[in-house]
Amino acid sequence: MLKWGRLVLLLIGLLLSFLRGYWALGPAGVVWYLQDLDPPAEFAESANRVVALNSADIDELVALPGIGPVLARRIIEYRELIGGYQDTQQLLAVKGVGEATFRKIEPYLTLGELSGS
C-alpha cells in the first residue's frame, strides 16, 4: 500500500510542476521551454544583428531565439500599453518572458526610438 501512495504523490508532483510551467508560460511557452532550440538561422549568420524593441514588428521579434508569434504579440502589446520601453529589463514584465528567455535574447536587443517620437 505504501508503494502506491508514493507513486501517487510522485505523479501529483509531476502534474503540478507541469501545470505551474503551463500557467507561467502558456501552451506555446511550455513547448519552447521543453525544447532547447537553437537560435534561428538569421541570428546564427549575423551575430551583429540587433532588434529595436520600440519599433520591431512581429517578424523581427519572432527571429529572436525562443520568441514565437504569440509572445511577439505580447511584447508589442505591452510596448503599446506602457508607451515604449525605457529599459530592456521591462521585457520581464511580459507574460512568457522569464529570466532564461531574457538571457537568450538580451544580446540582440536595443531600445531604438520610443513610439510616437
C-alpha positions as CSV (number, residue, x, y, z in Angstrom):
1,M,0.0,0.0,0.0
2,L,2.9,2.4,0.8
3,K,4.3,1.9,-2.7
4,W,1.1,3.2,-4.3
5,G,1.0,6.2,-2.0
6,R,4.5,7.2,-3.1
7,L,3.6,6.7,-6.7
8,V,0.5,8.8,-6.5
9,L,2.5,11.6,-4.7
10,L,5.1,11.4,-7.4
11,L,2.6,11.7,-10.2
12,I,0.8,14.6,-8.4
13,G,4.1,16.4,-8.1
14,L,4.9,15.9,-11.8
15,L,1.5,17.2,-12.8
16,L,1.8,20.2,-10.5
17,S,5.2,21.0,-11.9
18,F,3.9,20.9,-15.5
19,L,0.8,23.0,-14.6
20,R,3.0,25.6,-12.9
21,G,5.1,25.9,-16.1
22,Y,2.0,25.9,-18.3
23,W,0.4,28.7,-16.2
24,A,3.6,30.8,-16.2
25,L,4.5,30.4,-19.9
26,G,1.2,29.4,-21.7
27,P,0.9,26.5,-24.0
28,A,3.4,27.8,-26.6
29,G,5.9,28.7,-23.9
30,V,5.9,25.2,-22.4
31,V,6.7,23.8,-25.8
32,W,9.6,26.3,-26.2
33,Y,10.8,25.7,-22.7
34,L,10.8,21.9,-23.2
35,Q,12.7,22.1,-26.4
36,D,16.2,23.5,-26.2
37,L,16.0,25.3,-29.6
38,D,19.0,26.9,-31.3
39,P,18.7,30.5,-32.4
40,P,17.1,31.0,-35.9
41,A,19.4,30.9,-38.9
42,E,19.2,34.7,-39.3
43,F,20.9,35.2,-36.0
44,A,23.3,32.4,-36.4
45,E,24.6,34.0,-39.6
46,S,24.6,37.6,-38.3
47,A,25.8,37.9,-34.6
48,N,25.8,41.7,-35.0
49,R,22.1,41.9,-35.8
50,V,20.0,43.8,-33.2
51,V,16.3,44.3,-32.7
52,A,15.0,47.7,-31.6
53,L,12.3,46.9,-29.0
54,N,10.4,50.2,-29.6
55,S,10.0,49.7,-33.3
56,A,10.2,46.0,-34.0
57,D,7.3,44.2,-35.7
58,I,6.2,40.6,-35.1
59,D,8.5,39.2,-37.8
60,E,11.6,40.8,-36.3
61,L,10.7,39.6,-32.8
62,V,10.0,36.1,-33.9
63,A,13.5,35.9,-35.3
64,L,14.8,36.2,-31.8
65,P,15.7,32.9,-30.1
66,G,12.8,31.5,-28.1
67,I,10.2,34.0,-29.3
68,G,7.2,32.8,-31.2
69,P,4.3,34.8,-32.7
70,V,2.2,34.8,-29.6
71,L,5.0,36.1,-27.4
72,A,6.0,38.6,-30.0
73,R,2.4,39.9,-30.0
74,R,2.5,40.2,-26.2
75,I,5.8,42.1,-26.4
76,I,4.3,44.6,-28.8
77,E,1.0,44.9,-26.8
78,Y,3.0,45.6,-23.7
79,R,5.1,48.2,-25.5
80,E,1.9,50.0,-26.6
81,L,0.4,49.8,-23.1
82,I,3.5,51.4,-21.5
83,G,4.2,53.9,-24.3
84,G,7.5,52.3,-25.2
85,Y,10.3,50.5,-23.4
86,Q,12.6,52.6,-21.3
87,D,14.8,49.6,-20.4
88,T,15.2,46.1,-21.9
89,Q,14.6,44.7,-18.4
90,Q,10.9,45.7,-18.8
91,L,10.5,42.7,-21.0
92,L,10.5,40.6,-17.9
93,A,7.0,42.0,-17.1
94,V,5.6,40.4,-20.3
95,K,3.9,37.0,-19.6
96,G,6.1,34.3,-21.1
97,V,9.4,36.2,-20.9
98,G,11.3,34.7,-18.0
99,E,14.9,35.0,-16.9
100,A,16.1,32.2,-19.2
101,T,14.4,33.7,-22.3
102,F,15.6,37.2,-21.5
103,R,19.2,36.0,-21.2
104,K,18.9,34.3,-24.6
105,I,17.6,37.5,-26.4
106,E,19.3,40.2,-24.4
107,P,22.4,40.3,-26.6
108,Y,20.2,41.1,-29.6
109,L,18.2,43.9,-28.1
110,T,18.4,47.6,-28.2
111,L,15.7,50.1,-27.3
112,G,15.6,52.1,-30.5
113,E,13.3,55.1,-30.8
114,L,10.3,55.4,-28.5
115,S,7.0,55.0,-30.2
116,G,5.5,58.4,-31.0
117,S,8.9,60.1,-31.1
